[in-house]
Amino acid sequence: MAKRSHNEVKESLRELTRIFQPKDPRKFVREYVRKYRITGGYEEELTSLVEHEMGKMRSSVG
């Protein structure tokens, strides 16, 4: 990934997911990748990370 290490990107995305609680994980990841200039090919992995994090948030609420 661009200038950040892979783990830093993942942790940053987890934190932003908890803060913004996006409705559309794919759109959220696309905007994140574009804004922070992450190299291509990681969208699917990052999208699944956001979906997983959202699932954890939902299960902890109920």
SELO-158907 format. One record per residue (C-alpha): residue number from 1; z, x, y; residue in three letters. Coordinates in nm, 2 decimals, decimal comma, padded with zeros to 4 digits. Layout:
<sites>
+-----+--------+--------+--------+---------+
: num :     pz :     px :     py : residuo :
+-----+--------+--------+--------+---------+
: NUM :      Z :      X :      Y :     ALA :
...
+-----+--------+--------+--------+---------+
</sites>
This chain:
<sites>
+-----+--------+--------+--------+---------+
: num :     pz :     px :     py : residuo :
+-----+--------+--------+--------+---------+
:   1 :  00,00 :  00,00 :  00,00 :     MET :
:   2 : -00,07 :  00,11 :  00,36 :     ALA :
:   3 :  00,20 :  00,32 :  00,53 :     LYS :
:   4 :  00,50 :  00,16 :  00,37 :     ARG :
:   5 :  00,62 :  00,20 :  00,01 :     SER :
:   6 :  00,56 : -00,08 : -00,23 :     HIS :
:   7 :  00,94 : -00,16 : -00,25 :     ASN :
:   8 :  00,97 : -00,18 :  00,13 :     GLU :
:   9 :  00,69 : -00,43 :  00,15 :     VAL :
:  10 :  00,84 : -00,64 : -00,13 :     LYS :
:  11 :  01,18 : -00,64 :  00,03 :     GLU :
:  12 :  01,04 : -00,72 :  00,37 :     SER :
:  13 :  00,84 : -01,01 :  00,22 :     LEU :
:  14 :  01,15 : -01,15 :  00,04 :     ARG :
:  15 :  01,35 : -01,14 :  00,36 :     GLU :
:  16 :  01,07 : -01,31 :  00,56 :     LEU :
:  17 :  01,04 : -01,58 :  00,29 :     THR :
:  18 :  01,41 : -01,66 :  00,31 :     ARG :
:  19 :  01,39 : -01,67 :  00,69 :     ILE :
:  20 :  01,07 : -01,88 :  00,74 :     PHE :
:  21 :  01,07 : -02,08 :  00,41 :     GLN :
:  22 :  00,69 : -02,12 :  00,41 :     PRO :
:  23 :  00,53 : -02,44 :  00,28 :     LYS :
:  24 :  00,21 : -02,26 :  00,16 :     ASP :
:  25 :  00,29 : -01,92 : -00,01 :     PRO :
:  26 : -00,08 : -01,81 : -00,02 :     ARG :
:  27 : -00,13 : -01,87 :  00,35 :     LYS :
:  28 :  00,20 : -01,70 :  00,43 :     PHE :
:  29 :  00,10 : -01,39 :  00,22 :     VAL :
:  30 : -00,25 : -01,38 :  00,38 :     ARG :
:  31 : -00,10 : -01,38 :  00,73 :     GLU :
:  32 :  00,15 : -01,11 :  00,62 :     TYR :
:  33 : -00,12 : -00,89 :  00,47 :     VAL :
:  34 : -00,34 : -00,92 :  00,78 :     ARG :
:  35 : -00,06 : -00,87 :  01,03 :     LYS :
:  36 :  00,09 : -00,56 :  00,86 :     TYR :
:  37 : -00,24 : -00,42 :  00,74 :     ARG :
:  38 : -00,15 : -00,40 :  00,38 :     ILE :
:  39 : -00,44 : -00,27 :  00,17 :     THR :
:  40 : -00,63 : -00,53 : -00,04 :     GLY :
:  41 : -00,56 : -00,62 : -00,40 :     GLY :
:  42 : -00,19 : -00,71 : -00,37 :     TYR :
:  43 : -00,22 : -01,07 : -00,25 :     GLU :
:  44 : -00,17 : -01,22 : -00,60 :     GLU :
:  45 :  00,14 : -01,00 : -00,67 :     GLU :
:  46 :  00,29 : -01,08 : -00,33 :     LEU :
:  47 :  00,21 : -01,45 : -00,36 :     THR :
:  48 :  00,39 : -01,47 : -00,69 :     SER :
:  49 :  00,68 : -01,28 : -00,53 :     LEU :
:  50 :  00,70 : -01,54 : -00,25 :     VAL :
:  51 :  00,68 : -01,83 : -00,50 :     GLU :
:  52 :  00,96 : -01,67 : -00,71 :     HIS :
:  53 :  01,18 : -01,63 : -00,41 :     GLU :
:  54 :  01,12 : -01,99 : -00,30 :     MET :
:  55 :  01,21 : -02,11 : -00,65 :     GLY :
:  56 :  01,54 : -01,91 : -00,63 :     LYS :
:  57 :  01,62 : -02,07 : -00,29 :     MET :
:  58 :  01,55 : -02,42 : -00,43 :     ARG :
:  59 :  01,76 : -02,38 : -00,73 :     SER :
:  60 :  02,06 : -02,24 : -00,53 :     SER :
:  61 :  02,05 : -02,54 : -00,29 :     VAL :
:  62 :  02,08 : -02,81 : -00,56 :     GLY :
+-----+--------+--------+--------+---------+
</sites>
